């Protein structure tokens, strides 16, 4: 078994590896890679089979 598996999950391992890779990139490429890592979440309340308006959980994130 790999040493990292006894410490954290594969998702955490891949997150650490991605962060290390992004930090090693040159400034222009690093900024583009960091933008791809931003996640936006919306939710929508459904009533009687009809969806309501979609709302961002973090309204500031949609401007990025």
PQR file of N, CA, C, O and H, with PARSE charges and radii, in Angstrom:
ATOM      1  N   UNK A   1       0.846  -1.178   0.000 -0.4000 1.5000
ATOM      2  CA  UNK A   1       0.000   0.000   0.000 -0.0000 2.0000
ATOM      3  C   UNK A   1       0.895   1.245   0.000  0.5500 1.7000
ATOM      4  O   UNK A   1       1.926   1.281   0.670 -0.5500 1.4000
ATOM      5  N   UNK A   2       0.488   2.244  -0.749 -0.4000 1.5000
ATOM      6  CA  UNK A   2       1.253   3.484  -0.823 -0.0000 2.0000
ATOM      7  C   UNK A   2       1.232   4.215   0.512  0.5500 1.7000
ATOM      8  O   UNK A   2       0.268   4.121   1.271 -0.5500 1.4000
ATOM      9  H   UNK A   2      -0.350   2.214  -1.293  0.4000 1.0000
ATOM     10  N   UNK A   3       2.301   4.938   0.783 -0.4000 1.5000
ATOM     11  CA  UNK A   3       2.390   5.670   2.052 -0.0000 2.0000
ATOM     12  C   UNK A   3       1.316   6.732   2.185  0.5500 1.7000
ATOM     13  O   UNK A   3       0.767   6.919   3.271 -0.5500 1.4000
ATOM     14  H   UNK A   3       3.084   5.014   0.166  0.4000 1.0000
ATOM     15  N   UNK A   4       1.003   7.434   1.101 -0.4000 1.5000
ATOM     16  CA  UNK A   4       0.020   8.514   1.192 -0.0000 2.0000
ATOM     17  C   UNK A   4      -1.364   7.983   1.513  0.5500 1.7000
ATOM     18  O   UNK A   4      -2.174   8.706   2.093 -0.5500 1.4000
ATOM     19  H   UNK A   4       1.449   7.283   0.219  0.4000 1.0000
ATOM     20  N   UNK A   5      -1.658   6.745   1.154 -0.4000 1.5000
ATOM     21  CA  UNK A   5      -2.992   6.181   1.404 -0.0000 2.0000
ATOM     22  C   UNK A   5      -3.271   5.983   2.891  0.5500 1.7000
ATOM     23  O   UNK A   5      -4.429   5.977   3.309 -0.5500 1.4000
ATOM     24  H   UNK A   5      -0.999   6.158   0.682  0.4000 1.0000
ATOM     25  N   UNK A   6      -2.243   5.824   3.674 -0.4000 1.5000
ATOM     26  CA  UNK A   6      -2.463   5.662   5.111 -0.0000 2.0000
ATOM     27  C   UNK A   6      -2.704   7.003   5.802  0.5500 1.7000
ATOM     28  O   UNK A   6      -3.128   7.039   6.957 -0.5500 1.4000
ATOM     29  H   UNK A   6      -1.302   5.829   3.335  0.4000 1.0000
ATOM     30  N   UNK A   7      -2.434   8.108   5.097 -0.4000 1.5000
ATOM     31  CA  UNK A   7      -2.571   9.435   5.692 -0.0000 2.0000
ATOM     32  C   UNK A   7      -3.841  10.141   5.243  0.5500 1.7000
ATOM     33  O   UNK A   7      -4.538  10.736   6.065 -0.5500 1.4000
ATOM     34  H   UNK A   7      -2.089   8.078   4.158  0.4000 1.0000
ATOM     35  N   UNK A   8      -4.157  10.087   3.937 -0.4000 1.5000
ATOM     36  CA  UNK A   8      -5.346  10.778   3.436 -0.0000 2.0000
ATOM     37  C   UNK A   8      -5.924  10.067   2.228  0.5500 1.7000
ATOM     38  O   UNK A   8      -5.315   9.141   1.691 -0.5500 1.4000
ATOM     39  H   UNK A   8      -3.590   9.604   3.269  0.4000 1.0000
ATOM     40  N   UNK A   9      -7.104  10.502   1.799 -0.4000 1.5000
ATOM     41  CA  UNK A   9      -7.823   9.858   0.705 -0.0000 2.0000
ATOM     42  C   UNK A   9      -7.219  10.242  -0.644  0.5500 1.7000
ATOM     43  O   UNK A   9      -6.396  11.153  -0.736 -0.5500 1.4000
ATOM     44  H   UNK A   9      -7.599  11.254   2.235  0.4000 1.0000
ATOM     45  N   UNK A  10      -7.641   9.534  -1.679 -0.4000 1.5000
ATOM     46  CA  UNK A  10      -7.162   9.834  -3.027 -0.0000 2.0000
ATOM     47  C   UNK A  10      -7.576  11.235  -3.457  0.5500 1.7000
ATOM     48  O   UNK A  10      -6.806  11.932  -4.119 -0.5500 1.4000
ATOM     49  H   UNK A  10      -8.309   8.794  -1.604  0.4000 1.0000
ATOM     50  N   UNK A  11      -8.788  11.656  -3.087 -0.4000 1.5000
ATOM     51  CA  UNK A  11      -9.233  13.010  -3.446 -0.0000 2.0000
ATOM     52  C   UNK A  11      -8.318  14.067  -2.839  0.5500 1.7000
ATOM     53  O   UNK A  11      -7.959  15.034  -3.511 -0.5500 1.4000
ATOM     54  H   UNK A  11      -9.414  11.090  -2.549  0.4000 1.0000
ATOM     55  N   UNK A  12      -7.942  13.896  -1.596 -0.4000 1.5000
ATOM     56  CA  UNK A  12      -7.036  14.848  -0.940 -0.0000 2.0000
ATOM     57  C   UNK A  12      -5.659  14.805  -1.602  0.5500 1.7000
ATOM     58  O   UNK A  12      -5.037  15.847  -1.812 -0.5500 1.4000
ATOM     59  H   UNK A  12      -8.233  13.111  -1.050  0.4000 1.0000
ATOM     60  N   UNK A  13      -5.186  13.607  -1.927 -0.4000 1.5000
ATOM     61  CA  UNK A  13      -3.902  13.445  -2.611 -0.0000 2.0000
ATOM     62  C   UNK A  13      -3.897  14.176  -3.947  0.5500 1.7000
ATOM     63  O   UNK A  13      -2.949  14.898  -4.255 -0.5500 1.4000
ATOM     64  H   UNK A  13      -5.691  12.761  -1.756  0.4000 1.0000
ATOM     65  N   UNK A  14      -4.952  13.993  -4.745 -0.4000 1.5000
ATOM     66  CA  UNK A  14      -5.002  14.653  -6.051 -0.0000 2.0000
ATOM     67  C   UNK A  14      -5.143  16.168  -5.903  0.5500 1.7000
ATOM     68  O   UNK A  14      -4.633  16.920  -6.733 -0.5500 1.4000
ATOM     69  H   UNK A  14      -5.722  13.406  -4.495  0.4000 1.0000
ATOM     70  N   UNK A  15      -5.827  16.619  -4.856 -0.4000 1.5000
ATOM     71  CA  UNK A  15      -5.941  18.058  -4.595 -0.0000 2.0000
ATOM     72  C   UNK A  15      -4.571  18.657  -4.274  0.5500 1.7000
ATOM     73  O   UNK A  15      -4.237  19.737  -4.763 -0.5500 1.4000
ATOM     74  H   UNK A  15      -6.241  16.008  -4.181  0.4000 1.0000
ATOM     75  N   UNK A  16      -3.788  17.974  -3.468 -0.4000 1.5000
ATOM     76  CA  UNK A  16      -2.449  18.446  -3.114 -0.0000 2.0000
ATOM     77  C   UNK A  16      -1.547  18.459  -4.346  0.5500 1.7000
ATOM     78  O   UNK A  16      -0.798  19.412  -4.561 -0.5500 1.4000
ATOM     79  H   UNK A  16      -4.059  17.097  -3.070  0.4000 1.0000
ATOM     80  N   UNK A  17      -1.620  17.398  -5.155 -0.4000 1.5000
ATOM     81  CA  UNK A  17      -0.800  17.331  -6.364 -0.0000 2.0000
ATOM     82  C   UNK A  17      -1.171  18.436  -7.350  0.5500 1.7000
ATOM     83  O   UNK A  17      -0.290  19.037  -7.964 -0.5500 1.4000
ATOM     84  H   UNK A  17      -2.228  16.624  -4.980  0.4000 1.0000
ATOM     85  N   UNK A  18      -2.459  18.705  -7.505 -0.4000 1.5000
ATOM     86  CA  UNK A  18      -2.907  19.766  -8.419 -0.0000 2.0000
ATOM     87  C   UNK A  18      -2.452  21.129  -7.926  0.5500 1.7000
ATOM     88  O   UNK A  18      -2.025  21.965  -8.722 -0.5500 1.4000
ATOM     89  H   UNK A  18      -3.175  18.216  -7.006  0.4000 1.0000
ATOM     90  N   UNK A  19      -2.538  21.360  -6.631 -0.4000 1.5000
ATOM     91  CA  UNK A  19      -2.097  22.645  -6.066 -0.0000 2.0000
ATOM     92  C   UNK A  19      -0.593  22.832  -6.281  0.5500 1.7000
ATOM     93  O   UNK A  19      -0.146  23.931  -6.611 -0.5500 1.4000
ATOM     94  H   UNK A  19      -2.885  20.681  -5.984  0.4000 1.0000
ATOM     95  N   UNK A  20       0.189  21.763  -6.094 -0.4000 1.5000
ATOM     96  CA  UNK A  20       1.636  21.842  -6.301 -0.0000 2.0000
ATOM     97  C   UNK A  20       1.961  22.121  -7.764  0.5500 1.7000
ATOM     98  O   UNK A  20       2.857  22.908  -8.067 -0.5500 1.4000
ATOM     99  H   UNK A  20      -0.173  20.870  -5.825  0.4000 1.0000
ATOM    100  N   UNK A  21       1.233  21.475  -8.666 -0.4000 1.5000
ATOM    101  CA  UNK A  21       1.456  21.703 -10.092 -0.0000 2.0000
ATOM    102  C   UNK A  21       1.102  23.130 -10.482  0.5500 1.7000
ATOM    103  O   UNK A  21       1.863  23.782 -11.198 -0.5500 1.4000
ATOM    104  H   UNK A  21       0.504  20.836  -8.420  0.4000 1.0000
ATOM    105  N   UNK A  22      -0.048  23.627 -10.020 -0.4000 1.5000
ATOM    106  CA  UNK A  22      -0.453  24.998 -10.353 -0.0000 2.0000
ATOM    107  C   UNK A  22       0.538  26.022  -9.819  0.5500 1.7000
ATOM    108  O   UNK A  22       0.816  27.021 -10.483 -0.5500 1.4000
ATOM    109  H   UNK A  22      -0.667  23.098  -9.439  0.4000 1.0000
ATOM    110  N   UNK A  23       1.069  25.786  -8.634 -0.4000 1.5000
ATOM    111  CA  UNK A  23       2.007  26.755  -8.061 -0.0000 2.0000
ATOM    112  C   UNK A  23       3.351  26.750  -8.784  0.5500 1.7000
ATOM    113  O   UNK A  23       4.101  27.721  -8.685 -0.5500 1.4000
ATOM    114  H   UNK A  23       0.843  24.975  -8.095  0.4000 1.0000
ATOM    115  N   UNK A  24       3.668  25.681  -9.505 -0.4000 1.5000
ATOM    116  CA  UNK A  24       4.940  25.617 -10.223 -0.0000 2.0000
ATOM    117  C   UNK A  24       4.866  26.232 -11.619  0.5500 1.7000
ATOM    118  O   UNK A  24       5.896  26.388 -12.276 -0.5500 1.4000
ATOM    119  H   UNK A  24       3.058  24.892  -9.585  0.4000 1.0000
ATOM    120  N   UNK A  25       3.671  26.583 -12.080 -0.4000 1.5000
ATOM    121  CA  UNK A  25       3.518  27.164 -13.414 -0.0000 2.0000
ATOM    122  C   UNK A  25       3.933  28.629 -13.431  0.5500 1.7000
ATOM    123  O   UNK A  25       3.965  29.296 -12.397 -0.5500 1.4000
ATOM    124  H   UNK A  25       2.835  26.457 -11.546  0.4000 1.0000
ATOM    125  N   UNK A  26       4.253  29.119 -14.639 -0.4000 1.5000
ATOM    126  CA  UNK A  26       4.537  30.542 -14.796 -0.0000 2.0000
ATOM    127  C   UNK A  26       3.256  31.325 -14.558  0.5500 1.7000
ATOM    128  O   UNK A  26       2.157  30.776 -14.645 -0.5500 1.4000
ATOM    129  H   UNK A  26       4.227  28.577 -15.479  0.4000 1.0000
ATOM    130  N   UNK A  27       3.403  32.616 -14.255 -0.4000 1.5000
ATOM    131  CA  UNK A  27       2.294  33.459 -13.798 -0.0000 2.0000
ATOM    132  C   UNK A  27       1.068  33.387 -14.710  0.5500 1.7000
ATOM    133  O   UNK A  27      -0.039  33.159 -14.223 -0.5500 1.4000
ATOM    134  H   UNK A  27       4.295  33.062 -14.184  0.4000 1.0000
ATOM    135  N   UNK A  28       1.239  33.574 -16.009 -0.4000 1.5000
ATOM    136  CA  UNK A  28       0.092  33.598 -16.934 -0.0000 2.0000
ATOM    137  C   UNK A  28      -0.643  32.256 -16.953  0.5500 1.7000
ATOM    138  O   UNK A  28      -1.870  32.211 -16.860 -0.5500 1.4000
ATOM    139  H   UNK A  28       2.139  33.759 -16.405  0.4000 1.0000
ATOM    140  N   UNK A  29       0.105  31.183 -17.072 -0.4000 1.5000
ATOM    141  CA  UNK A  29      -0.500  29.841 -17.099 -0.0000 2.0000
ATOM    142  C   UNK A  29      -1.107  29.489 -15.741  0.5500 1.7000
ATOM    143  O   UNK A  29      -2.137  28.818 -15.672 -0.5500 1.4000
ATOM    144  H   UNK A  29       1.101  31.220 -17.148  0.4000 1.0000
ATOM    145  N   UNK A  30      -0.466  29.944 -14.664 -0.4000 1.5000
ATOM    146  CA  UNK A  30      -0.965  29.654 -13.324 -0.0000 2.0000
ATOM    147  C   UNK A  30      -2.323  30.304 -13.097  0.5500 1.7000
ATOM    148  O   UNK A  30      -3.220  29.682 -12.528 -0.5500 1.4000
ATOM    149  H   UNK A  30       0.371  30.489 -14.721  0.4000 1.0000
ATOM    150  N   UNK A  31      -2.483  31.555 -13.536 -0.4000 1.5000
ATOM    151  CA  UNK A  31      -3.761  32.242 -13.365 -0.0000 2.0000
ATOM    152  C   UNK A  31      -4.876  31.543 -14.136  0.5500 1.7000
ATOM    153  O   UNK A  31      -5.994  31.421 -13.635 -0.5500 1.4000
ATOM    154  H   UNK A  31      -1.754  32.061 -13.998  0.4000 1.0000
ATOM    155  N   UNK A  32      -4.579  31.085 -15.350 -0.4000 1.5000
ATOM    156  CA  UNK A  32      -5.582  30.351 -16.132 -0.0000 2.0000
ATOM    157  C   UNK A  32      -5.962  29.038 -15.448  0.5500 1.7000
ATOM    158  O   UNK A  32      -7.135  28.668 -15.414 -0.5500 1.4000
ATOM    159  H   UNK A  32      -3.671  31.184 -15.757  0.4000 1.0000
ATOM    160  N   UNK A  33      -4.972  28.341 -14.907 -0.4000 1.5000
ATOM    161  CA  UNK A  33      -5.241  27.071 -14.226 -0.0000 2.0000
ATOM    162  C   UNK A  33      -6.050  27.289 -12.952  0.5500 1.7000
ATOM    163  O   UNK A  33      -6.925  26.483 -12.634 -0.5500 1.4000
ATOM    164  H   UNK A  33      -4.018  28.642 -14.935  0.4000 1.0000
ATOM    165  N   UNK A  34      -5.773  28.360 -12.223 -0.4000 1.5000
ATOM    166  CA  UNK A  34      -6.528  28.637 -11.001 -0.0000 2.0000
ATOM    167  C   UNK A  34      -7.976  28.983 -11.310  0.5500 1.7000
ATOM    168  O   UNK A  34      -8.872  28.625 -10.545 -0.5500 1.4000
ATOM    169  H   UNK A  34      -5.062  29.014 -12.482  0.4000 1.0000
ATOM    170  N   UNK A  35      -8.219  29.675 -12.419 -0.4000 1.5000
ATOM    171  CA  UNK A  35      -9.598  29.996 -12.801 -0.0000 2.0000
ATOM    172  C   UNK A  35     -10.391  28.729 -13.100  0.5500 1.7000
ATOM    173  O   UNK A  35     -11.578  28.651 -12.783 -0.5500 1.4000
ATOM    174  H   UNK A  35      -7.492  29.966 -13.041  0.4000 1.0000
ATOM    175  N   UNK A  36      -9.744  27.737 -13.709 -0.4000 1.5000
ATOM    176  CA  UNK A  36     -10.434  26.480 -14.008 -0.0000 2.0000
ATOM    177  C   UNK A  36     -10.795  25.727 -12.737  0.5500 1.7000
ATOM    178  O   UNK A  36     -11.719  24.914 -12.741 -0.5500 1.4000
ATOM    179  H   UNK A  36      -8.780  27.801 -13.967  0.4000 1.0000
ATOM    180  N   UNK A  37     -10.077  25.988 -11.649 -0.4000 1.5000
ATOM    181  CA  UNK A  37     -10.339  25.299 -10.395 -0.0000 2.0000
ATOM    182  C   UNK A  37     -11.480  25.885  -9.585  0.5500 1.7000
ATOM    183  O   UNK A  37     -11.896  25.291  -8.590 -0.5500 1.4000
ATOM    184  H   UNK A  37      -9.327  26.649 -11.646  0.4000 1.0000
ATOM    185  N   UNK A  38     -11.994  27.040  -9.990 -0.4000 1.5000
ATOM    186  CA  UNK A  38     -13.083  27.689  -9.258 -0.0000 2.0000
ATOM    187  C   UNK A  38     -14.393  26.975  -9.576  0.5500 1.7000
ATOM    188  O   UNK A  38     -14.689  26.695 -10.737 -0.5500 1.4000
ATOM    189  H   UNK A  38     -11.656  27.523 -10.798  0.4000 1.0000
ATOM    190  N   UNK A  39     -15.160  26.689  -8.557 -0.4000 1.5000
ATOM    191  CA  UNK A  39     -16.434  25.999  -8.722 -0.0000 2.0000
ATOM    192  C   UNK A  39     -17.581  26.935  -8.386  0.5500 1.7000
ATOM    193  O   UNK A  39     -17.525  27.695  -7.419 -0.5500 1.4000
ATOM    194  H   UNK A  39     -14.919  26.917  -7.613  0.4000 1.0000
ATOM    195  N   UNK A  40     -18.617  26.866  -9.199 -0.4000 1.5000
ATOM    196  CA  UNK A  40     -19.808  27.661  -8.948 -0.0000 2.0000
ATOM    197  C   UNK A  40     -20.974  26.707  -8.698  0.5500 1.7000
ATOM    198  O   UNK A  40     -21.158  25.732  -9.426 -0.5500 1.4000
ATOM    199  H   UNK A  40     -18.663  26.249  -9.985  0.4000 1.0000
ATOM    200  N   UNK A  41     -21.750  26.997  -7.669 -0.4000 1.5000
ATOM    201  CA  UNK A  41     -22.907  26.171  -7.348 -0.0000 2.0000
ATOM    202  C   UNK A  41     -24.178  27.000  -7.394  0.5500 1.7000
ATOM    203  O   UNK A  41     -24.220  28.135  -6.919 -0.5500 1.4000
ATOM    204  H   UNK A  41     -21.600  27.789  -7.077  0.4000 1.0000
ATOM    205  N   UNK A  42     -25.216  26.405  -7.977 -0.4000 1.5000
ATOM    206  CA  UNK A  42     -26.534  27.033  -8.001 -0.0000 2.0000
ATOM    207  C   UNK A  42     -27.530  26.032  -7.437  0.5500 1.7000
ATOM    208  O   UNK A  42     -27.318  24.822  -7.507 -0.5500 1.4000
ATOM    209  H   UNK A  42     -25.182  25.483  -8.362  0.4000 1.0000
ATOM    210  N   UNK A  43     -28.604  26.544  -6.886 -0.4000 1.5000
ATOM    211  CA  UNK A  43     -29.686  25.664  -6.466 -0.0000 2.0000
ATOM    212  C   UNK A  43     -30.994  26.193  -7.019  0.5500 1.7000
ATOM    213  O   UNK A  43     -31.127  27.367  -7.364 -0.5500 1.4000
ATOM    214  H   UNK A  43     -28.775  27.527  -6.829  0.4000 1.0000
ATOM    215  N   UNK A  44     -31.955  25.285  -7.092 -0.4000 1.5000
ATOM    216  CA  UNK A  44     -33.257  25.616  -7.668 -0.0000 2.0000
ATOM    217  C   UNK A  44     -34.320  24.849  -6.896  0.5500 1.7000
ATOM    218  O   UNK A  44     -34.222  23.630  -6.758 -0.5500 1.4000
ATOM    219  H   UNK A  44     -31.847  24.331  -6.812  0.4000 1.0000
ATOM    220  N   UNK A  45     -35.321  25.534  -6.396 -0.4000 1.5000
ATOM    221  CA  UNK A  45     -36.403  24.895  -5.652 -0.0000 2.0000
ATOM    222  C   UNK A  45     -37.515  24.507  -6.626  0.5500 1.7000
ATOM    223  O   UNK A  45     -37.980  25.326  -7.418 -0.5500 1.4000
ATOM    224  H   UNK A  45     -35.401  26.525  -6.508  0.4000 1.0000
ATOM    225  N   UNK A  46     -37.927  23.249  -6.551 -0.4000 1.5000
ATOM    226  CA  UNK A  46     -38.984  22.734  -7.423 -0.0000 2.0000
ATOM    227  C   UNK A  46     -40.270  22.591  -6.624  0.5500 1.7000
ATOM    228  O   UNK A  46     -40.265  22.077  -5.505 -0.5500 1.4000
ATOM    229  H   UNK A  46     -37.549  22.584  -5.907  0.4000 1.0000
ATOM    230  N   UNK A  47     -41.366  23.049  -7.205 -0.4000 1.5000
ATOM    231  CA  UNK A  47     -42.684  22.887  -6.594 -0.0000 2.0000
ATOM    232  C   UNK A  47     -43.672  22.455  -7.665  0.5500 1.7000
ATOM    233  O   UNK A  47     -43.757  23.070  -8.727 -0.5500 1.4000
ATOM    234  H   UNK A  47     -41.370  23.467  -8.113  0.4000 1.0000
ATOM    235  N   UNK A  48     -44.414  21.401  -7.383 -0.4000 1.5000
ATOM    236  CA  UNK A  48     -45.431  20.866  -8.298 -0.0000 2.0000
ATOM    237  C   UNK A  48     -44.861  20.581  -9.683  0.5500 1.7000
ATOM    238  O   UNK A  48     -45.524  20.826 -10.691 -0.5500 1.4000
ATOM    239  H   UNK A  48     -44.346  20.901  -6.519  0.4000 1.0000
ATOM    240  N   UNK A  49     -43.645  20.072  -9.737 -0.4000 1.5000
ATOM    241  CA  UNK A  49     -43.030  19.708 -11.007 -0.0000 2.0000
ATOM    242  C   UNK A  49     -42.494  20.876 -11.817  0.5500 1.7000
ATOM    243  O   UNK A  49     -42.078  20.690 -12.961 -0.5500 1.4000
ATOM    244  H   UNK A  49     -43.106  19.873  -8.918  0.4000 1.0000
ATOM    245  N   UNK A  50     -42.494  22.068 -11.253 -0.4000 1.5000
ATOM    246  CA  UNK A  50     -42.005  23.248 -11.964 -0.0000 2.0000
ATOM    247  C   UNK A  50     -40.813  23.819 -11.196  0.5500 1.7000
ATOM    248  O   UNK A  50     -40.881  24.049  -9.988 -0.5500 1.4000
ATOM    249  H   UNK A  50     -42.831  22.219 -10.324  0.4000 1.0000
ATOM    250  N   UNK A  51     -39.730  24.038 -11.922 -0.4000 1.5000
ATOM    251  CA  UNK A  51     -38.536  24.586 -11.294 -0.0000 2.0000
ATOM    252  C   UNK A  51     -38.643  26.086 -11.095  0.5500 1.7000
ATOM    253  O   UNK A  51     -39.137  26.809 -11.960 -0.5500 1.4000
ATOM    254  H   UNK A  51     -39.674  23.852 -12.903  0.4000 1.0000
ATOM    255  N   UNK A  52     -38.176  26.538  -9.954 -0.4000 1.5000
ATOM    256  CA  UNK A  52     -38.155  27.973  -9.672 -0.0000 2.0000
ATOM    257  C   UNK A  52     -36.903  28.605 -10.249  0.5500 1.7000
ATOM    258  O   UNK A  52     -36.225  28.014 -11.090 -0.5500 1.4000
ATOM    259  H   UNK A  52     -37.775  25.950  -9.251  0.4000 1.0000
ATOM    260  N   UNK A  53     -36.606  29.793  -9.798 -0.4000 1.5000
ATOM    261  CA  UNK A  53     -35.419  30.479 -10.304 -0.0000 2.0000
ATOM    262  C   UNK A  53     -34.163  29.849  -9.722  0.5500 1.7000
ATOM    263  O   UNK A  53     -34.152  29.370  -8.588 -0.5500 1.4000
ATOM    264  H   UNK A  53     -37.156  30.273  -9.116  0.4000 1.0000
ATOM    265  N   UNK A  54     -33.112  29.862 -10.521 -0.4000 1.5000
ATOM    266  CA  UNK A  54     -31.830  29.340 -10.076 -0.0000 2.0000
ATOM    267  C   UNK A  54     -31.096  30.433  -9.316  0.5500 1.7000
ATOM    268  O   UNK A  54     -31.052  31.582  -9.754 -0.5500 1.4000
ATOM    269  H   UNK A  54     -33.121  30.251 -11.442  0.4000 1.0000
ATOM    270  N   UNK A  55     -30.522  30.071  -8.178 -0.4000 1.5000
ATOM    271  CA  UNK A  55     -29.841  31.027  -7.318 -0.0000 2.0000
ATOM    272  C   UNK A  55     -28.426  30.542  -7.039  0.5500 1.7000
ATOM    273  O   UNK A  55     -28.232  29.387  -6.660 -0.5500 1.4000
ATOM    274  H   UNK A  55     -30.557  29.137  -7.822  0.4000 1.0000
ATOM    275  N   UNK A  56     -27.430  31.416  -7.223 -0.4000 1.5000
ATOM    276  CA  UNK A  56     -26.049  31.084  -6.893 -0.0000 2.0000
ATOM    277  C   UNK A  56     -25.887  31.017  -5.381  0.5500 1.7000
ATOM    278  O   UNK A  56     -26.419  31.860  -4.659 -0.5500 1.4000
ATOM    279  H   UNK A  56     -27.588  32.354  -7.532  0.4000 1.0000
ATOM    280  N   UNK A  57     -25.151  30.013  -4.901 -0.4000 1.5000
ATOM    281  CA  UNK A  57     -24.865  29.930  -3.478 -0.0000 2.0000
ATOM    282  C   UNK A  57     -23.884  31.021  -3.065  0.5500 1.7000
ATOM    283  O   UNK A  57     -23.956  31.536  -1.949 -0.5500 1.4000
ATOM    284  H   UNK A  57     -24.719  29.328  -5.488  0.4000 1.0000
ATOM    285  N   UNK A  58     -22.972  31.371  -3.961 -0.4000 1.5000
ATOM    286  CA  UNK A  58     -22.023  32.454  -3.710 -0.0000 2.0000
ATOM    287  C   UNK A  58     -22.146  33.438  -4.869  0.5500 1.7000
ATOM    288  O   UNK A  58     -21.485  33.252  -5.890 -0.5500 1.4000
ATOM    289  H   UNK A  58     -22.914  30.953  -4.867  0.4000 1.0000
ATOM    290  N   UNK A  59     -22.966  34.476  -4.746 -0.4000 1.5000
ATOM    291  CA  UNK A  59     -23.212  35.395  -5.866 -0.0000 2.0000
ATOM    292  C   UNK A  59     -21.950  36.057  -6.407  0.5500 1.7000
ATOM    293  O   UNK A  59     -21.895  36.388  -7.592 -0.5500 1.4000
ATOM    294  H   UNK A  59     -23.503  34.628  -3.916  0.4000 1.0000
ATOM    295  N   UNK A  60     -20.933  36.259  -5.567 -0.4000 1.5000
ATOM    296  CA  UNK A  60     -19.703  36.895  -6.026 -0.0000 2.0000
ATOM    297  C   UNK A  60     -18.911  35.999  -6.969  0.5500 1.7000
ATOM    298  O   UNK A  60     -18.139  36.505  -7.784 -0.5500 1.4000
ATOM    299  H   UNK A  60     -20.978  35.990  -4.604  0.4000 1.0000
ATOM    300  N   UNK A  61     -19.081  34.678  -6.879 -0.4000 1.5000
ATOM    301  CA  UNK A  61     -18.314  33.741  -7.694 -0.0000 2.0000
ATOM    302  C   UNK A  61     -18.683  33.819  -9.167  0.5500 1.7000
ATOM    303  O   UNK A  61     -17.850  33.497 -10.014 -0.5500 1.4000
ATOM    304  H   UNK A  61     -19.708  34.267  -6.217  0.4000 1.0000
ATOM    305  N   UNK A  62     -19.889  34.231  -9.501 -0.4000 1.5000
ATOM    306  CA  UNK A  62     -20.297  34.239 -10.908 -0.0000 2.0000
ATOM    307  C   UNK A  62     -19.603  35.329 -11.713  0.5500 1.7000
ATOM    308  O   UNK A  62     -19.592  35.251 -12.941 -0.5500 1.4000
ATOM    309  H   UNK A  62     -20.565  34.493  -8.813  0.4000 1.0000
ATOM    310  N   UNK A  63     -19.027  36.337 -11.076 -0.4000 1.5000
ATOM    311  CA  UNK A  63     -18.313  37.374 -11.797 -0.0000 2.0000
ATOM    312  C   UNK A  63     -16.915  36.933 -12.197  0.5500 1.7000
ATOM    313  O   UNK A  63     -16.304  37.581 -13.047 -0.5500 1.4000
ATOM    314  H   UNK A  63     -19.036  36.400 -10.078  0.4000 1.0000
ATOM    315  N   UNK A  64     -16.386  35.871 -11.631 -0.4000 1.5000
ATOM    316  CA  UNK A  64     -15.017  35.449 -11.911 -0.0000 2.0000
ATOM    317  C   UNK A  64     -14.900  34.809 -13.237  0.5500 1.7000
ATOM    318  O   UNK A  64     -13.809  34.394 -13.628 -0.5500 1.4000
ATOM    319  H   UNK A  64     -16.882  35.345 -10.941  0.4000 1.0000
TER
END
